[in-house]
Amino acid sequence: MENNERMLKQLEFLLELDKLKNLYRQTYIYRDDLPTGSAEFEGNFKERKPLPRKENDAEHSFSLAIAAVVLAEYSNEPVDVLKVMKMVLVHDAVEIDAGDTYCYDEEGAKTKRQRELKAADRIFGLLPDDQQAEYRSLWDEFEECVTPEAKFAHSMDRIQPLLLNYTREGISWKEHGVHFEQVEKRCSKIKDGSDDLWDHFHNLLENAKNRGILPE
């Protein structure tokens, strides 16, 4: 009976996190290609023109987790990759209640911390006590950004939208009137987790500025 209650709490938490699939961010996915499969399946879609689509929070979190695995060798310090993966997979769970505050929204940023703390209490509180403590601790650690794992997790969180915006010709930057200095300031946090990755992505930013897709 006790184990059953534990499982029910875990399943409730998983269903709650499924809501992340309906929370859309401001970053567009890399490609808008239609699904592929059999010739018959493709034929059903051949007349449809794909439209630009923004990623949701679940897709974002998955992207950070796989990036942490692939790019871990560039971390400034050795990191526990599994811990980084767990951290990035739950780091945006609070947005189920708090919503996605656009990173350049100065007005929304004023209440962001308060909204997210309240959300963290409720959402992680769905879990059994031991997992509640672990995942809430991981979320707090990410927010504080002091440990090597948290710093590298933040690097992934900056790299992913930067890469997508760059490859999509700055579509989201243009929509929101974002300028080079804003992105450079925000993304400079990459270097706290990886000097090598910052060198590469800072070059991309400079290139975006020179090409006019990220105005000064």
FENJOGI-V563255 format. One record per residue. N is the residue number from 1. PSI is psi in whole degrees, 0 to 359 (* if undefined). D_CENTER is the distance of its C-alpha to the mean C-alpha in Angstrom with 2 decimals. Layout:
n=(N & N)
psi=(PSI & PSI)
d_center=(D_CENTER & D_CENTER)
//
This chain:
n=(1 & 2 & 3 & 4 & 5 & 6 & 7 & 8 & 9 & 10 & 11 & 12 & 13 & 14 & 15 & 16 & 17 & 18 & 19 & 20 & 21 & 22 & 23 & 24 & 25 & 26 & 27 & 28 & 29 & 30 & 31 & 32 & 33 & 34 & 35 & 36 & 37 & 38 & 39 & 40 & 41 & 42 & 43 & 44 & 45 & 46 & 47 & 48 & 49 & 50 & 51 & 52 & 53 & 54 & 55 & 56 & 57 & 58 & 59 & 60 & 61 & 62 & 63 & 64 & 65 & 66 & 67 & 68 & 69 & 70 & 71 & 72 & 73 & 74 & 75 & 76 & 77 & 78 & 79 & 80 & 81 & 82 & 83 & 84 & 85 & 86 & 87 & 88 & 89 & 90 & 91 & 92 & 93 & 94 & 95 & 96 & 97 & 98 & 99 & 100 & 101 & 102 & 103 & 104 & 105 & 106 & 107 & 108 & 109 & 110 & 111 & 112 & 113 & 114 & 115 & 116 & 117 & 118 & 119 & 120 & 121 & 122 & 123 & 124 & 125 & 126 & 127 & 128 & 129 & 130 & 131 & 132 & 133 & 134 & 135 & 136 & 137 & 138 & 139 & 140 & 141 & 142 & 143 & 144 & 145 & 146 & 147 & 148 & 149 & 150 & 151 & 152 & 153 & 154 & 155 & 156 & 157 & 158 & 159 & 160 & 161 & 162 & 163 & 164 & 165 & 166 & 167 & 168 & 169 & 170 & 171 & 172 & 173 & 174 & 175 & 176 & 177 & 178 & 179 & 180 & 181 & 182 & 183 & 184 & 185 & 186 & 187 & 188 & 189 & 190 & 191 & 192 & 193 & 194 & 195 & 196 & 197 & 198 & 199 & 200 & 201 & 202 & 203 & 204 & 205 & 206 & 207 & 208 & 209 & 210 & 211 & 212 & 213 & 214 & 215 & 216)
psi=(316 & 316 & 326 & 319 & 322 & 313 & 320 & 321 & 318 & 318 & 324 & 320 & 317 & 319 & 324 & 316 & 341 & 339 & 341 & 338 & 342 & 8 & 105 & 137 & 187 & 355 & 134 & 146 & 162 & 314 & 149 & 26 & 150 & 161 & 149 & 158 & 227 & 162 & 323 & 318 & 315 & 325 & 328 & 340 & 357 & 336 & 351 & 135 & 122 & 145 & 151 & 134 & 138 & 150 & 156 & 173 & 326 & 317 & 320 & 312 & 319 & 317 & 321 & 321 & 315 & 326 & 322 & 322 & 312 & 324 & 7 & 331 & 344 & 3 & 141 & 328 & 155 & 138 & 154 & 102 & 322 & 320 & 319 & 317 & 313 & 318 & 312 & 335 & 334 & 357 & 333 & 10 & 327 & 341 & 349 & 319 & 319 & 344 & 165 & 110 & 115 & 136 & 342 & 17 & 96 & 324 & 315 & 329 & 337 & 329 & 1 & 311 & 315 & 315 & 320 & 326 & 317 & 318 & 320 & 319 & 315 & 311 & 311 & 338 & 349 & 336 & 161 & 155 & 316 & 318 & 327 & 315 & 318 & 309 & 326 & 322 & 320 & 320 & 316 & 319 & 319 & 315 & 321 & 329 & 56 & 320 & 160 & 320 & 317 & 320 & 318 & 323 & 318 & 324 & 316 & 322 & 336 & 322 & 315 & 307 & 330 & 314 & 317 & 317 & 319 & 314 & 341 & 24 & 33 & 27 & 316 & 321 & 315 & 320 & 323 & 5 & 37 & 143 & 165 & 312 & 324 & 313 & 319 & 316 & 313 & 316 & 351 & 343 & 342 & 321 & 339 & 330 & 333 & 111 & 321 & 315 & 324 & 318 & 315 & 313 & 335 & 324 & 322 & 320 & 316 & 320 & 320 & 322 & 314 & 331 & 352 & 8 & 353 & 91 & 155 & *)
d_center=(37.10 & 34.98 & 32.75 & 32.50 & 31.30 & 28.62 & 27.44 & 27.50 & 25.23 & 22.73 & 22.95 & 22.58 & 19.30 & 18.07 & 19.33 & 17.64 & 14.17 & 15.23 & 14.94 & 11.16 & 12.50 & 14.19 & 11.66 & 11.04 & 8.98 & 10.96 & 9.79 & 12.25 & 12.17 & 14.23 & 17.38 & 19.09 & 21.64 & 23.40 & 23.62 & 26.22 & 28.86 & 32.59 & 34.61 & 35.45 & 31.86 & 30.99 & 34.13 & 33.01 & 30.16 & 31.83 & 32.83 & 29.45 & 27.44 & 23.65 & 21.85 & 18.61 & 15.82 & 12.47 & 9.55 & 9.02 & 6.61 & 8.24 & 7.85 & 4.15 & 4.78 & 7.88 & 7.10 & 5.91 & 8.98 & 11.24 & 10.56 & 11.54 & 14.62 & 15.62 & 15.29 & 16.48 & 19.88 & 18.83 & 17.95 & 20.53 & 21.49 & 21.73 & 18.90 & 18.87 & 16.38 & 16.55 & 15.76 & 12.65 & 11.59 & 12.59 & 10.83 & 7.23 & 8.45 & 9.78 & 7.93 & 7.10 & 10.44 & 12.30 & 11.16 & 13.65 & 16.31 & 15.04 & 13.33 & 10.51 & 12.11 & 11.72 & 11.32 & 14.87 & 16.44 & 19.00 & 20.71 & 17.81 & 16.85 & 20.34 & 19.75 & 16.05 & 16.96 & 19.80 & 18.03 & 15.25 & 17.99 & 20.00 & 17.28 & 16.65 & 20.42 & 20.73 & 17.92 & 18.32 & 22.00 & 22.22 & 22.22 & 25.39 & 26.13 & 25.27 & 21.80 & 21.22 & 22.11 & 19.99 & 16.64 & 17.37 & 18.29 & 15.07 & 13.18 & 15.93 & 15.79 & 12.16 & 13.26 & 16.47 & 15.11 & 18.56 & 18.61 & 18.02 & 15.31 & 13.42 & 14.05 & 12.86 & 9.58 & 9.18 & 10.42 & 7.82 & 5.14 & 8.05 & 9.29 & 7.07 & 7.62 & 10.92 & 12.05 & 11.56 & 13.29 & 15.90 & 16.75 & 17.02 & 19.53 & 17.57 & 17.71 & 15.12 & 16.53 & 19.94 & 19.32 & 18.45 & 20.96 & 18.67 & 20.69 & 20.53 & 21.10 & 18.21 & 15.68 & 17.70 & 17.78 & 14.10 & 13.31 & 16.39 & 14.46 & 13.68 & 17.38 & 17.28 & 15.68 & 17.27 & 20.10 & 20.33 & 16.85 & 17.39 & 20.75 & 19.46 & 16.70 & 19.09 & 21.56 & 19.27 & 18.98 & 22.74 & 23.27 & 21.28 & 23.49 & 26.60 & 25.93 & 25.51 & 22.09 & 20.89 & 23.99 & 25.23)
//
